[in-house]
Amino acid sequence: MATLDLSLDVVSLTAALVDIESVSRDEAEIADAVEAALRPLEHLEVVRHGHTVVARTDLGRGERVVIAGHLDTVPVNDNLPSRLEDGVLHGLGTCDMKGGDAVILKLAATVPEPVRDVTYVLYEAEEIDATYNGLRLLAEARPDLMAADFAILMEPSNASVEAGCQGTLRVEVRTTGERAHSARSWRGVNAIHGAAEVLNRLAAYEPRRPVIDGLEYHEGLNAVRISGGVAGNVVPDECVVEVNFRFAPDRSEAEAEAFVREFFEGYDVRLTDMSPGALPGLDRPAAKAFVEAVGGRVAPKFGWTDVARFTALGVPAVNFGPGDPLYAHKQDEHVPVADIERCERQLRAWLTSAAGEVDA
């Protein structure tokens, strides 16, 4: 059984977490280790829900914040165990997002009297279908544990603030035809050829770039998969182009779907998946105070993250975690040691100082 020593420095603690394999739907061992490490801490109330562990202070402060990170990873790709080389920690989950998890655990263990009450959440199954997502399940079963004035999701963001997130939807754009022998193709209608106009529309697409709370988002509409064909000597009667739309958070889900349907007017469009975006919420006092505390630098989040779940609950949220998101899910996944240490230092100062800027 794996164990975690919360007296370790935050980089060593990251390595220990990485070395506990925790591919999505196989988080029992790491959740057990996290729970066992947190249970003895008398200043925390610890709750287990599935393979999600919640630890909370209850000091009667005037403000509560959630600091959250997921425990699961994508499948192993010959990138375990961890290794430390020249100030960089390599290995599966170092960037996405066990460096952030280590910061959470270190703060939970060593900040017994924060100036704002804190709910630390380490949750399961973020990397797979939303059906299994630990934050979603926690929000449904124990919404009281998600209640807060502000939330920080420790997704990799180069140790700086990325606000909000774009929404995402996928549709299947279907063309139909009539089968025929390829030697007599004029007797049929080729559905794959019929998809050419779908691809032409996508190639001509001009992305919208709205500015929200001073941040410029960049939408994207892309074909991500195409399928069709029956056999090597048959004119196909169906072709499906799967399209992913990454939409700015000023669009609702209904508006995003309407845009895509209008864009592909004349075609059979079937919605297969959709998640809303999250507005930056930088006008909220707690968000403004956090941004000021960590240096005032903010960028938009172009991908989708679980900040959208907090936004749906009325809790403004930002992404703030160690690591470059471009290395998430890659075989050479890694995180600079300096990023992990900076995140810990800045969050510790924010949790222990009533006001004032934190050194970068």
Secondary structure as UniProt FT lines:
FT   TURN            6..7
FT   HELIX           10..18
FT   TURN            24..25
FT   HELIX           28..38
FT   TURN            39..40
FT   TURN            42..43
FT   STRAND          45..49
FT   TURN            50..51
FT   STRAND          52..56
FT   STRAND          64..70
FT   STRAND          83..85
FT   TURN            86..87
FT   STRAND          88..90
FT   TURN            92..93
FT   HELIX           94..98
FT   HELIX           99..110
FT   STRAND          117..123
FT   HELIX           130..132
FT   HELIX           134..141
FT   HELIX           143..145
FT   STRAND          150..153
FT   TURN            158..159
FT   STRAND          161..163
FT   STRAND          167..176
FT   STRAND          180..181
FT   HELIX           182..187
FT   HELIX           191..194
FT   HELIX           196..203
FT   STRAND          211..212
FT   TURN            213..214
FT   STRAND          215..216
FT   STRAND          220..228
FT   TURN            232..233
FT   STRAND          234..235
FT   STRAND          238..247
FT   TURN            249..250
FT   HELIX           253..263
FT   TURN            264..266
FT   STRAND          268..275
FT   TURN            282..283
FT   HELIX           285..293
FT   TURN            294..295
FT   STRAND          298..300
FT   HELIX           307..312
FT   TURN            313..314
FT   STRAND          317..320
FT   HELIX           325..327
FT   TURN            328..329
FT   TURN            331..332
FT   STRAND          334..336
FT   HELIX           337..352
//
